[in-house]
Amino acid sequence: MKEERLYTAEGGADRDLSGEDLNDLFSAAFSAARASAGKSGPVLILPPDSTRIHSRAGLLAASAFAGAGSRGAVIMPALGTHAAMSAAELSRMFPGVPNDAFRVHDWRNGIVELGRLEADWVEKTCEGAVRYDWPAQVNRLLADGGFSLIVSIGQVVPHEVTGMANHAKNILVGTGGKEAIDKSHYAGACYGMERVMGRTDTPVRALFDEGMRRFGGFLPPVFYVLTVMGRRADGALAVRGLFAGFGRECFERAASLARLVNVETLDEPVQKAVVYLDPGEYRSTWLGNKAIYRTRMAMADGGELVVMAPGLERFGEDGGIDDLIRAYGYFSAAGIKETAAKEKRLGENLGAAAHLIHGSSEGRFTVRYCPGPGLSRKDIEGVGYEWGCLDETLARYNPQTLRPGWNDVNGTGGGTERIFFVPNPALGLWAEKRRFGARE
C-alpha cells in the first residue's frame, strides 16, 4: 500500500470554496499524487453516481479525466448496488467527458476477491452482533486493469452503515461484490444504526480499514479525494472542505469537519417532519429511505414523517431486491433478523435484510410516503408504510417556499402547524440531542 501522505486539507465550518478554488486545489494535489505514484499507466477514476451529484465529485472527476492527458483515464462510477447511470445522468454529472470513457460496475458479477477477514475477527470487531467471515471484493478492473493510480472521489457525510460515508467504503462497497456488501451492511444493521450515525470509527469502518490494510497491496495506489458540503444561510450549497491524500488522514480530517457542518442537533424532538426527495435523484425507496435514516433520531415517539417522493417508481434498485422488499416489507429489526435466520431467500440476501431493518421506524413514529404515479397506495401500504396523496401534500408543504428546518404552515383546521423540513436528506443528519448522545 502507498504510504500515508496528505496533499491538501482545506476547509472549515465557514469556508465556501469556489469552483476555481476547488479546481486549483485538486489539480495541484492530483499532479503531485500522480508523480508520487511513480508509474506511467492510465488512471482509474472512481466517483459516486448521481445520488451524490451535489458533492462536486462529478466536476472533480471530469477535471481528473482531462488532467490525465496522454496517459489516459477511465471513469467507473462506484455504484455499489445502485442502478447504472443513464447517458443523460452521465452528461449532467460529468460535463465534457465522452461516453466511451465510462465503465459500469456490476456488483453481482465481474468482481474479484482480494482476501477474507476471519469470522473471529469480524465477531470481535462487531462486538458479537454477527459472526461470519468477510470478503474484501472489488471490481476486477481495479486489480487487473493495468492502472497506475486509482483516484477515489466522494463526499464525507453521515452514513447509516459506516457512520461516515466514503474513503475505503468507496472501494470495497462502491466497487464491491454481493457478499461483501450484504455482510457489511447486515453487520451495521445488527450492531445498530443509531450507534454508528455520524461517527468516524465504527465496526463496519473497521472492516473496510482492515480490508485495505491487509489486501490493498493487490491494487494500484489509491488517492482519496474527499469533499464536505454544507449550506449557506440562504440555503444554497457550499463546499466547506476538500481533503486529498494517500492513507486515512484525509478521511479523518473530512469526517471531523462533516460532524460540524452536517450534523444538526435539536433541543426538542420533531412531532412532524417533512422530507422532499428530488425526482431526479430518488426513484426507489432503496435510495429514498435516507429520509428515514437521517431523521429518525430527531423524531418524537408517536410523531409523523412525511416523505414527498414524486419520482418514486420502485422499491429496489434492481428487480431481485425490489421483489424482496415487496415480499418482506419494512418491519422491526427483531422480526427481520428472525426471518433472515429462518428463511433462505432473505438469509442469502443480507444486504436487503439490512435495508429493511434500516427502513423501519420500529413502531416509534409513522412513516407516510407520498409517491408519484409510479407506485400505488397498495404498493406503499404493502411494505408497511402509510400512504399520502402527493398533490395534496405538495400543496400544503411547498418545497419551493419552505425553509430548511422549522416552519409554521397553515393547519388543516385553521391556525398553524409546526413542521421540520428537510429538502434533501442526503446532505446531513438531524437528531435530538438526547438521542444523539456524546460523539467523539
C-alpha positions as CSV (number, residue, x, y, z in Angstrom):
1,M,0.0,0.0,0.0
2,K,1.1,3.6,-0.6
3,E,2.5,5.3,2.4
4,E,0.3,7.9,4.2
5,R,0.5,11.4,2.8
6,L,-1.8,14.3,2.9
7,Y,-1.8,16.6,-0.2
8,T,-4.5,19.1,0.6
9,A,-6.6,19.8,3.6
10,E,-8.6,23.0,3.1
11,G,-11.8,23.5,5.0
12,G,-13.7,24.9,7.8
13,A,-17.3,25.3,9.0
14,D,-17.5,28.8,7.4
15,R,-15.4,28.1,4.3
16,D,-17.1,28.5,0.9
17,L,-14.7,27.1,-1.7
18,S,-15.4,28.4,-5.1
19,G,-15.3,26.3,-8.2
20,E,-12.0,27.9,-9.1
21,D,-10.6,27.2,-5.6
22,L,-11.7,23.6,-5.8
23,N,-10.2,23.1,-9.3
24,D,-6.9,24.7,-8.3
25,L,-6.5,22.7,-5.1
26,F,-7.5,19.5,-6.8
27,S,-5.3,20.0,-9.8
28,A,-2.2,20.6,-7.7
29,A,-2.9,17.6,-5.5
30,F,-3.7,15.3,-8.4
31,S,-0.5,16.3,-10.2
32,A,1.6,15.6,-7.1
33,A,-0.2,12.3,-6.5
34,R,0.5,11.1,-10.0
35,A,4.2,12.0,-9.7
36,S,4.3,10.2,-6.3
37,A,2.8,7.0,-7.7
38,G,5.8,6.8,-10.0
39,K,4.1,4.8,-12.8
40,S,3.2,5.9,-16.3
41,G,0.0,3.9,-16.9
42,P,-3.6,5.1,-17.2
43,V,-5.7,6.3,-14.3
44,L,-8.9,4.8,-13.0
45,I,-11.3,7.4,-11.6
46,L,-14.0,6.2,-9.1
47,P,-16.6,8.9,-8.4
48,P,-20.0,8.4,-6.9
49,D,-23.1,8.2,-9.0
50,S,-25.8,10.8,-9.4
51,T,-27.1,10.2,-5.9
52,R,-24.2,12.3,-4.9
53,I,-24.4,14.9,-7.7
54,H,-24.2,17.7,-5.2
55,S,-20.9,16.5,-3.9
56,R,-18.9,18.3,-6.7
57,A,-17.3,14.8,-7.3
58,G,-18.5,14.9,-10.9
59,L,-16.6,18.1,-11.7
60,L,-13.5,16.8,-9.9
61,A,-13.8,13.5,-11.9
62,A,-14.1,15.5,-15.1
63,S,-11.0,17.5,-14.1
64,A,-9.0,14.3,-13.4
65,F,-10.0,12.9,-16.7
66,A,-8.8,16.0,-18.5
67,G,-5.7,16.1,-16.4
68,A,-4.7,12.5,-17.2
69,G,-3.7,13.7,-20.6
70,S,-1.9,11.2,-22.9
71,R,-1.7,8.6,-20.2
72,G,-5.5,8.2,-20.5
73,A,-8.2,7.6,-17.9
74,V,-11.3,5.6,-17.3
75,I,-14.2,6.6,-15.1
76,M,-16.2,4.0,-13.3
77,P,-19.0,5.3,-11.0
78,A,-18.8,3.5,-7.7
79,L,-22.4,2.3,-7.9
80,G,-22.4,-0.4,-5.2
81,T,-25.9,-1.8,-5.5
82,H,-27.3,1.2,-7.4
83,A,-28.7,1.1,-10.9
84,A,-26.3,2.2,-13.7
85,M,-26.4,5.8,-14.7
86,S,-28.2,6.8,-17.9
87,A,-26.4,8.8,-20.7
88,A,-28.3,11.9,-19.6
89,E,-27.2,11.5,-16.0
90,L,-23.6,11.0,-17.0
91,S,-23.6,14.1,-19.2
92,R,-25.1,16.1,-16.4
93,M,-22.7,15.0,-13.7
94,F,-19.5,14.7,-15.8
95,P,-19.6,17.6,-18.2
96,G,-17.2,17.2,-21.2
97,V,-16.4,13.6,-20.6
98,P,-17.1,11.3,-23.7
99,N,-19.5,8.4,-23.2
100,D,-16.8,5.8,-24.1
101,A,-14.7,6.9,-21.1
102,F,-17.2,5.2,-18.7
103,R,-17.4,1.7,-17.4
104,V,-20.3,0.2,-15.4
105,H,-19.8,-1.7,-12.1
106,D,-21.8,-4.9,-11.8
107,W,-22.0,-5.9,-8.1
108,R,-23.3,-9.3,-8.9
109,N,-20.7,-10.2,-11.5
110,G,-17.3,-9.0,-12.6
111,I,-15.7,-8.8,-9.2
112,V,-12.6,-10.3,-7.8
113,E,-11.9,-11.3,-4.1
114,L,-8.7,-9.9,-2.6
115,G,-8.8,-11.9,0.6
116,R,-11.1,-12.6,3.7
117,L,-11.2,-11.4,7.3
118,E,-11.8,-14.3,9.7
119,A,-15.1,-14.8,11.5
120,D,-13.4,-14.5,14.9
121,W,-12.0,-11.0,13.9
122,V,-15.4,-9.9,12.5
123,E,-17.3,-11.1,15.6
124,K,-14.9,-9.3,18.0
125,T,-14.9,-6.1,15.9
126,C,-18.7,-6.1,15.8
127,E,-19.0,-6.8,19.5
128,G,-20.8,-10.0,18.9
129,A,-23.5,-8.6,16.6
130,V,-22.7,-11.0,13.9
131,R,-20.4,-14.0,13.3
132,Y,-19.1,-14.7,9.8
133,D,-16.1,-14.1,7.7
134,W,-16.0,-11.2,5.4
135,P,-14.5,-10.9,1.9
136,A,-12.7,-7.9,0.5
137,Q,-14.0,-7.7,-3.0
138,V,-13.5,-5.1,-5.8
139,N,-14.4,-4.8,-9.4
140,R,-11.8,-6.8,-11.4
141,L,-10.9,-3.6,-13.3
142,L,-9.2,-2.3,-10.1
143,A,-7.0,-5.3,-9.7
144,D,-6.5,-6.4,-13.3
145,G,-6.9,-3.2,-15.4
146,G,-3.3,-2.2,-15.6
147,F,-3.8,1.2,-14.0
148,S,-1.1,3.3,-12.4
149,L,-3.3,5.1,-10.0
150,I,-6.8,4.9,-8.6
151,V,-8.5,8.2,-7.9
152,S,-11.3,7.6,-5.4
153,I,-13.6,10.7,-5.2
154,G,-16.5,11.4,-2.9
155,Q,-18.3,13.2,-0.2
156,V,-17.9,12.6,3.5
157,V,-21.3,12.8,5.2
158,P,-23.1,10.9,8.0
159,H,-24.0,7.4,6.8
160,E,-26.3,4.7,8.2
161,V,-23.9,1.8,7.8
162,T,-20.4,3.1,8.3
163,G,-21.0,6.2,10.4
164,M,-19.4,8.5,7.9
165,A,-19.5,7.8,4.1
166,N,-16.7,7.3,1.7
167,H,-12.9,6.6,1.8
168,A,-12.3,2.9,1.8
169,K,-16.1,2.3,1.6
170,N,-15.9,3.7,-2.0
171,I,-13.6,0.9,-2.9
172,L,-14.9,-2.1,-1.0
173,V,-18.6,-1.3,-1.3
174,G,-18.8,1.2,-4.2
175,T,-17.0,-1.4,-6.4
176,G,-17.6,-4.4,-4.2
177,G,-19.5,-7.6,-4.7
178,K,-22.7,-9.0,-3.3
179,E,-21.3,-11.0,-0.4
180,A,-19.1,-8.1,0.8
181,I,-22.0,-5.6,0.5
182,D,-24.5,-8.0,2.1
183,K,-22.4,-8.9,5.1
184,S,-21.0,-5.4,5.8
185,H,-24.5,-3.8,5.7
186,Y,-26.0,-6.5,7.8
187,A,-23.2,-6.2,10.4
188,G,-24.0,-2.5,10.6
189,A,-27.8,-3.1,10.9
190,C,-27.3,-5.7,13.6
191,Y,-24.9,-3.5,15.5
192,G,-27.4,-0.7,15.4
193,M,-27.8,2.3,13.0
194,E,-28.2,4.8,15.8
195,R,-25.0,3.7,17.4
196,V,-22.9,4.5,14.3
197,M,-24.5,7.5,12.5
198,G,-22.2,10.5,12.5
199,R,-19.2,8.6,13.9
200,T,-15.8,8.2,12.3
201,D,-14.8,4.9,13.9
202,T,-17.4,2.1,13.8
203,P,-17.3,-1.7,13.4
204,V,-18.1,-1.5,9.7
205,R,-15.5,1.2,9.1
206,A,-13.0,-1.1,10.8
207,L,-13.9,-3.9,8.4
208,F,-13.1,-1.6,5.4
209,D,-9.9,-0.3,7.0
210,E,-8.6,-3.8,7.8
211,G,-9.5,-5.0,4.4
212,M,-7.5,-2.3,2.8
213,R,-4.6,-2.7,5.3
214,R,-4.3,-6.4,4.6
215,F,-5.2,-6.6,0.9
216,G,-4.8,-3.1,-0.5
217,G,-1.4,-4.1,-1.8
218,F,-3.1,-6.1,-4.6
219,L,-4.3,-2.8,-6.0
220,P,-2.7,0.3,-7.6
221,P,-2.1,3.2,-5.1
222,V,-5.4,4.7,-4.1
223,F,-5.5,8.5,-4.0
224,Y,-8.6,9.7,-2.0
225,V,-10.3,13.0,-2.8
226,L,-13.0,14.0,-0.3
227,T,-15.4,16.9,-0.2
228,V,-17.5,18.2,2.7
229,M,-20.7,20.0,1.7
230,G,-22.7,22.4,3.8
231,R,-25.4,25.1,3.4
232,R,-25.1,28.8,3.4
233,A,-27.5,31.0,5.4
234,D,-29.7,31.3,2.3
235,G,-29.9,27.6,2.0
236,A,-27.6,27.3,-1.1
237,L,-25.0,24.6,-1.1
238,A,-21.4,25.4,-0.2
239,V,-18.2,23.4,-0.4
240,R,-16.8,23.5,3.1
241,G,-13.7,21.5,2.6
242,L,-11.5,19.5,0.2
243,F,-9.2,16.8,1.6
244,A,-7.0,14.6,-0.5
245,G,-4.2,12.2,0.0
246,F,-3.0,8.6,0.4
247,G,-4.0,6.8,3.6
248,R,-6.6,7.7,6.2
249,E,-5.7,11.1,7.5
250,C,-7.6,12.9,4.7
251,F,-10.7,10.9,5.8
252,E,-10.3,11.8,9.5
253,R,-9.9,15.5,8.7
254,A,-13.0,15.4,6.4
255,A,-15.1,13.4,8.9
256,S,-14.2,15.9,11.7
257,L,-15.5,18.8,9.6
258,A,-18.6,16.8,8.5
259,R,-19.5,16.4,12.1
260,L,-19.5,20.2,12.5
261,V,-21.4,21.1,9.3
262,N,-23.6,18.0,8.5
263,V,-25.0,17.1,11.9
264,E,-27.8,19.3,13.3
265,T,-28.8,18.5,16.9
266,L,-32.1,19.7,18.1
267,D,-33.2,20.7,21.6
268,E,-36.6,19.1,21.2
269,P,-38.0,16.1,19.2
270,V,-39.8,16.6,16.0
271,Q,-43.5,15.8,16.0
272,K,-43.8,16.2,12.3
273,A,-41.0,16.1,9.8
274,V,-41.5,16.7,6.0
275,V,-38.8,15.5,3.6
276,Y,-38.6,16.2,-0.1
277,L,-37.0,13.7,-2.5
278,D,-35.9,15.3,-5.8
279,P,-37.3,13.2,-8.6
280,G,-34.0,13.4,-10.5
281,E,-32.2,11.7,-7.7
282,Y,-34.7,9.4,-5.9
283,R,-36.7,6.8,-7.8
284,S,-36.5,4.0,-5.3
285,T,-37.0,3.6,-1.5
286,W,-33.6,1.8,-1.6
287,L,-32.2,5.4,-2.0
288,G,-35.1,7.5,-0.8
289,N,-35.2,5.9,2.7
290,K,-32.4,8.3,3.6
291,A,-35.4,10.3,4.6
292,I,-35.9,7.8,7.4
293,Y,-32.2,7.1,8.3
294,R,-31.2,10.7,8.6
295,T,-34.2,11.9,10.6
296,R,-35.1,9.0,12.9
297,M,-33.0,10.3,15.8
298,A,-34.9,13.6,15.6
299,M,-38.4,12.1,15.5
300,A,-40.6,12.1,18.6
301,D,-42.3,8.9,19.8
302,G,-45.7,9.0,18.1
303,G,-44.6,11.6,15.6
304,E,-45.1,11.5,11.8
305,L,-42.5,11.6,9.0
306,V,-44.0,12.7,5.7
307,V,-41.9,11.8,2.6
308,M,-42.8,13.6,-0.6
309,A,-41.4,11.4,-3.4
310,P,-42.7,12.5,-6.9
311,G,-40.1,10.4,-8.7
312,L,-40.7,7.2,-6.8
313,E,-41.3,4.2,-9.1
314,R,-39.9,1.2,-7.4
315,F,-38.6,-0.1,-4.1
316,G,-35.3,-1.8,-5.0
317,E,-32.6,-0.6,-7.5
318,D,-32.9,-3.9,-9.3
319,G,-35.6,-6.5,-9.8
320,G,-34.3,-9.0,-7.3
321,I,-34.1,-6.5,-4.5
322,D,-37.4,-5.0,-5.4
323,D,-39.1,-8.4,-5.1
324,L,-37.5,-9.0,-1.7
325,I,-38.7,-5.7,-0.3
326,R,-42.3,-6.3,-1.6
327,A,-42.2,-9.8,-0.1
328,Y,-40.9,-8.9,3.4
329,G,-41.6,-5.2,4.0
330,Y,-40.1,-2.7,6.4
331,F,-40.8,-4.1,9.8
332,S,-39.0,-4.4,13.1
333,A,-35.3,-5.3,13.4
334,A,-36.1,-8.3,15.6
335,G,-38.6,-9.6,13.1
336,I,-36.3,-9.2,10.1
337,K,-33.4,-10.9,11.9
338,E,-35.6,-13.8,12.9
339,T,-36.9,-14.1,9.3
340,A,-33.4,-13.9,7.8
341,A,-32.2,-16.7,10.2
342,K,-35.1,-19.0,9.2
343,E,-35.8,-18.2,5.5
344,K,-33.2,-19.0,2.9
345,R,-34.4,-16.4,0.5
346,L,-33.8,-13.5,2.9
347,G,-30.8,-15.1,4.6
348,E,-29.0,-15.2,1.2
349,N,-29.7,-11.5,0.7
350,L,-28.5,-9.9,3.9
351,G,-28.0,-6.5,2.3
352,A,-31.7,-6.5,1.6
353,A,-32.4,-7.6,5.2
354,A,-30.2,-4.7,6.5
355,H,-32.1,-2.3,4.3
356,L,-35.4,-3.5,5.7
357,I,-34.1,-3.0,9.2
358,H,-32.9,0.5,8.4
359,G,-36.1,1.5,6.8
360,S,-38.3,0.7,9.8
361,S,-39.3,3.2,12.4
362,E,-39.5,0.3,14.9
363,G,-43.1,1.4,15.7
364,R,-41.9,4.7,17.2
365,F,-43.3,7.0,14.6
366,T,-45.4,6.9,11.4
367,V,-43.7,6.9,8.0
368,R,-46.1,8.4,5.4
369,Y,-44.8,8.0,1.8
370,C,-46.4,10.3,-0.8
371,P,-45.4,8.9,-4.2
372,G,-46.0,10.0,-7.8
373,P,-47.8,7.7,-10.3
374,G,-45.0,5.1,-10.2
375,L,-46.2,3.4,-7.1
376,S,-49.8,2.9,-5.9
377,R,-51.3,3.2,-2.4
378,K,-51.5,-0.6,-2.3
379,D,-47.7,-0.8,-3.1
380,I,-46.8,1.6,-0.3
381,E,-49.1,0.0,2.3
382,G,-47.9,-3.4,1.3
383,V,-44.4,-2.8,2.5
384,G,-45.5,-1.4,5.9
385,Y,-45.7,2.4,5.3
386,E,-48.7,4.7,5.4
387,W,-49.7,6.4,2.1
388,G,-50.3,10.0,1.4
389,C,-51.7,11.9,-1.6
390,L,-48.7,13.7,-3.3
391,D,-50.7,16.5,-4.9
392,E,-52.4,17.4,-1.6
393,T,-49.2,17.2,0.4
394,L,-47.2,19.3,-2.1
395,A,-50.0,21.9,-2.0
396,R,-49.7,22.0,1.8
397,Y,-46.0,21.7,2.1
398,N,-44.5,23.5,-0.9
399,P,-40.8,22.6,-1.1
400,Q,-40.1,25.8,-3.1
401,T,-41.2,28.0,-0.3
402,L,-40.4,26.1,2.9
403,R,-37.1,26.9,4.6
404,P,-34.8,24.1,5.8
405,G,-35.6,23.4,9.4
406,W,-38.6,24.7,11.4
407,N,-41.6,26.2,9.6
408,D,-45.1,27.3,10.6
409,V,-47.6,26.4,7.9
410,N,-51.4,26.6,7.7
411,G,-53.1,23.8,9.5
412,T,-56.0,21.8,8.1
413,G,-58.4,23.0,10.9
414,G,-57.2,26.6,10.9
415,G,-54.3,28.1,12.8
416,T,-50.7,27.0,12.1
417,E,-48.9,23.7,12.2
418,R,-45.2,23.5,13.1
419,I,-43.1,21.2,11.0
420,F,-39.4,20.4,10.4
421,F,-38.5,20.5,6.7
422,V,-35.6,18.6,5.1
423,P,-35.1,19.5,1.4
424,N,-32.5,16.8,0.8
425,P,-31.8,14.0,3.4
426,A,-28.5,13.0,1.7
427,L,-26.9,16.2,2.9
428,G,-26.9,15.6,6.6
429,L,-28.1,14.1,9.9
430,W,-30.7,15.5,12.2
431,A,-31.0,14.3,15.8
432,E,-32.5,15.3,19.1
433,K,-29.6,15.9,21.4
434,R,-30.6,13.3,24.0
435,R,-30.8,10.6,21.3
436,F,-27.6,11.5,19.6
437,G,-25.6,11.4,22.8
438,A,-21.9,12.0,23.1
439,R,-19.9,11.7,20.0
440,E,-16.1,11.8,19.6
